[in-house]
Amino acid sequence: MDKLSVFVERLKWVGVDIKLVANYPWVYIDEINGKRVTETYQGNHGFTLGFEPIKPDGEFTFTELSDIFKLIRKYT
């Protein structure tokens, strides 16, 4: 989860407050700056930020970062 926490902290540093929800192995963006995200992306339940590793030694995998930042720009 190190990549994920770094991502969230860096967004806070530039003034973007992001709230996430998880349904293993998916991690969804729930809110951006207090606004509920209604779009879906690579999932049925919300905008998928990435996937948690199935293996214990695996790393968190982001979905397409350009699409994530388009969504963030839309809600800020």
C-alpha positions, 0 to 999 in steps of 0.5 A: 500500500506504499504507492497508494499512500504516497499518491494520496499524500501528494494529492493532499499536498497540491490541495486535492482531498481524495477518499477511497473505498476498497472491495478487494482487490479493487480500490475505487475513488469515492470522493474528490474534495467532498464531491461524490464521484459518479463515474465508473471505470473498469468496474461496476461499482465506481471509478477504479483507481487500481488493484491491490496485489493478490500475492503478498509480495506484489505491488499496487497497480494503478489503472491508466493514470491519464484517466485518473487525472482527467477525473480529478481535474473534472472534480476540482 
